[in-house]
Structures are given as C-alpha cells and as structure tokens.
Amino acid sequence: MVIVIVSFLTLSSVGLFWLLLRGSRRQQHHTTGREFGIGVVIGAITDFLDTLGIGSFVTTTAIFQATHYLKDERKLPGTLNTIHAIPTAFEALFFVTTVTVEPVTLISLVFAAAIGAVLGSEVMVKLNQRRIQAIMAVALVLTAILMAAKLLGWISLLGVANHATSLRGWPLVIGIVGNFILGLLMAAGVGLYAPCMVMVYFLGLTPIAAFPIMMLSCALLMPTSAVNFIRRDRVDYRGLFGIVLGGSLGVIVAATVVKSLSLTALSWLIVIVSLWTASSLARAAVRQKKVVR
C-alpha cells in the first residue's frame, strides 16, 4: 500500500510541476533572481509551519498581504493551491513512509476526508459559514484547555493511552465520520489539520498518527484544485518556483523535527496548533461579519 501511495504522490507532483512550467510559458512569465529568492524564503517559512500542523494558507496569505507580493488578489486561491501542492505531497511522502498507521485506519480516514471535501462545496454553501467558523473556534479553544489540563495532571478524565496505531469498531466509525465532516468543513474555511489532530488524540491514537492522515488527505485533494486553477490561468507565477523549492526544503527540516518529538511534546504541539487555528477562525468570522454589514 505504501508503494502505491508513494507512486501516486510522485507521479502527481511531477505532472503538476510540468503543468506549472507550461502555464508559466503560456503567460510568458520570467521570474527574476530576486523574486525567486523571496519565494524560497516564503515557501520555507510557510511550509515549515504547515508541517507542524499550522496551515500554510493562513501564513502565506498574511505574508502576501503584508508585503503586497501578489499583484492580483483574484489569483490568491489558485496561487495558494498550486504553490503548496507539491510541498504537501512531500509532507505526505515523509510521514506515510516513516510513521506506522494501520492501513485500514489510514485509508478509510483519508478517503472519508476526500469525499467530504468533494461534497463540501455543495453542502456548505447553504450554511452560515461565519457561524461554523465561530463554533469551531470555540470548540478548539475548549479542547485545547482540556488537553492542557490533562497534560498538567489536573484531570484524569481524558485518560487515553495514546499509543495505538490503529482504530477498530466504534472508534474507527467515529474517526471516519469525523474526518468526513472535517472534509465538508474545509469548504467553510475550517482547516483540516488542527481538528484532525484533536480527533486522533481523543480516539486514542498516538499523536504522530495524525500527521500521515491529515497530510495525505490534503495531498490527495490539492492537485485536483491546482490543475483547475492552472487551466483557467488563475495562478500568479511570480516567485512560484522559488516557493515550491523553499517549501519542499522547509518540509524536510520540519518533518525531521516532528518525528523526533516525544509523545508529551507532540501533545503540547496539538494544544498550540488548536489555539492558533481557533484564533485564525475567529478572525475570519469577524471579517465575514464586517463584509455582511
């Protein structure tokens, strides 16, 4: 199974890179050395943080806005998907090949998220996205507080072993349903990483198991979106290849750091990522409220 996953991720990454080269030539874009260098720095920072569980889209958007790096804001969604698709494949490759997760658990949770994401655009458009973001922000804050209390030894309510590498029975069903819902929520601007890390933690899996599950989920989804954006010329190629290179290097460094963390350190990382994501969701909900008014 690992060989199949590695082969698929490798072929999809090579194919996407070829499409990016064609798209760049079609737009007759010539990247300067300065743009390439800035791109390497942006990619290294954002995908380093992405590998730690802090989504790359939020950090990249913040950098783009602060530096006015993107000339056409309408190309932001397409640019985000294309520049991070290949580094995300690197993340998935690293964790799938180095972290042991029982195949049935890995594949069922990954495909549940993929199916949810495909259906999300149809389902979530009918719901109040601002309210969903606000609810998820509150839920992540409460979860982070509970996890921190457990790690500090204040409560024993969450006394799960957190050493398992597989799910069976009802925990597996809950995991599949949960990841399907998280896939749906991606269309409402709720990133998969933090909620998936929390769910895996509470289901009793070892915290490191969340990384191949969430990285592979996104690595399967992003190339499809990226291809559509490239075909419609909704990608800004300024420094793009530098971002891809820097992002891939950032992934290698961060993945090595994550792999060497202890169980306790990984649990605290989940707490931090949950609070960061909650803050991002709260800000997004506030922005949407202002736009509605």
ABEGO torsion letter per residue (X at the ends): XAAAAAAAAAAAAAAAAAAAAAAAAAAGBBBBAAAAAAAAAAAAAAAAAAAAGBBAAAAAAAAAAAAGABABAAAAAAAAAAAAAAAAAAAAAAAAAABBBBAAAAAAAAAAAAAAAAAAAAAAAABBAAAAAAAAAAAAAAAAAAAAAAAAGABAAABBAGABABBBEAAAAAAAAAAAAAAAAAAAGBBAAAAAAAAAAAAGBBAAAAAAAAAAAAAAAAAAAAAAAAAAGABBABGAAAAAAAAAAAAAAAAAAAAABBAAAAAAAAAAAAAAAAAAAAAAAAAAAAAAX
